[in-house]
Amino acid sequence: VAFFGLLFGGGMPPVTYEEIYGSVPAAIFSGLFAPTRYFVETFAIADMRCLPEQTGFTMKADSTLPEKFHSFVSVHLGMRDVDVADRRCTGWYWGYLPAFLVGLTIRLVAGFLMQVLKRNRMNKPSVGKSFGKTSFLVYFIANVIVILLFLGLSIYTILAER
């Protein structure tokens, strides 16, 4: 996770924040395989949002400066948050929900794979033999549906503007 966070977290090439916010596939890939980017971006934005308006990172509500000249736009941080340029010193919490859901999805997939691939070590019959049982088939399908549901919810929160 840390290695992917360095490579695909947005702070440096090959994947930058500009590419993450400019491309849906890059945002999904970075969001799922480099979830540490949420923490880096959260702390960077939380610090910059507390700066006075003169720095360019925060704006007054009646600012007439075009959006393309805002400092958050120029460094490509927090582009899915519509209120990123509002001055607040209470933190920035946009990335918490995607990070939580991605972590939960990764754990669900890992648990499912352990149950399916390591059955002989748990003194259970192989997957091929277990597919004949209705109870295993229901368990298998239910787990796949739950994993797909959490994966879809994770992707939705990665791409959602709020």
N, C-alpha and C positions, 0 to 999 in steps of 0.2 A: 504494500500500500504506500509506503514512504517513497519507494523508488518511482512508482507511477505518479505519486503526488509531485515529485520534482519534475518529471518529464512532461506530464500532461495537466499540471495544476494551474497553468496560466501565467506564472511568474516569469517564464523564460521560454525561448523556442525549444522544442518544435511546436508547442501549442501555447499561444498567448491568450490573454483575456479578450483581445480584439477578435481572435478566431473563435473563442468559446461563445461570445455573445453574438457573433455574426453568422454562425453556422449551427443549425439544429443538431446535425450528427456530431459535431465537435462538442457541443454542450452536453449531449447525452453521454458520449464516451467519457468525457472529462468528469462529469457528475457521477457516473457509476464506477469508474476505475481509478479515479484520483479524488476521493472524497476529502482529502486533507485540504484541498483548495478552498473549501468553505470556511475553514478556520483561519487560513491566511488572509483571505479576502475580508472576513468578518472583522478581524482585528485592525487591518489597514483602514477600512472604511469607518469603523467606530472611532479611531483616532482622528481621521480627517474631518469627520462630521462635527467634531467639537471645536474646530478651528473657527475664528471669526470670519465674517463675510468677506473681508478684504482679501483673503487668501485665494478666493475663486472656487474653493471646494463647496462652500455653503452659500446659498443665495437667499435673499429676502423673498417673500411671497410675491411682491410687486416688481420683481426684477425684469427688465426688458432685454437682458442679454440673451441672444439666441442660444438655444440649447447646445448647438454644436461647439460653442466656445466654453461651455462649463468644464471645470477641471476634471470631474468624475468621468465625463464623456471622453475627454482627451486621453485619460489613462485607462479607460475601458473597465472601470470597476463599478459593480452594483447596477448594471444596466437593466436588470429585470425588476428593479425597485423604483416605483414612480416617485417616491419621496426621498430618494437618496441624498439630494442636495439640501434638504431642510436641516437647519442647524439644531442639533440635539446632542447633549452629552450623556445620554442614557444608554448608548450602545446601538448596535445594529444587529438585528436578529433574523434577517431574511434567510440566511443559510442554515439555520438550526433544524428546521423541519426536513429539508432535503437530506441533510447529513444523517439525521436520525433514521429516516426511512430507508436510505441506501444501506446504512449499517444493519438495520433489521432485515432487509432483503438478503444481504450477503450471509447473515447468520441462518436464515431460513434455507437458503440454497445449500449451505454447508451441512446443516443438519439433515436435509433430505438426501444429499449425496452420501453421507455417512450411513444412513439407514439403507440405501439401495446398494451401494458398492461394497460395504463391509459386512454383509449379512452372515457370511460363513464364520466370521470371528465372533459374532453374537449368538452362535449356535442356532441359527435360523436357516431355513432352506433358501436356495438361490432365488433370484428374481424370476428366472424362467419358470421354476416350479411353483412359485408363489402366485404367478398371474392366473393360475387356475382357480384360486380361492377368491370368492366374491369379497370377503372382508379386506383382503390385501388390495384388490382392484379399487375398491371404494376409497381406501386409505391413500393409495397412490394418486388417484385422480383428484381427490380433495387437496392433497399437498401440492400438486401441480397447479391447481386453480388458485390456491392461496398465494403461491409464489408468483404466479403471473399477475395476480391482483396487486400485490405489493410492488412488483416491478413496474407495472403501469402507473401506480400511485407515485412511485419515486420519480419516474420520468415526467409525470405531470407537474410535480412540485419543482423539478429542475427547470422546466420551461415556463412555468407560470409567472406572470407579472403581477406583483401585488404591492 
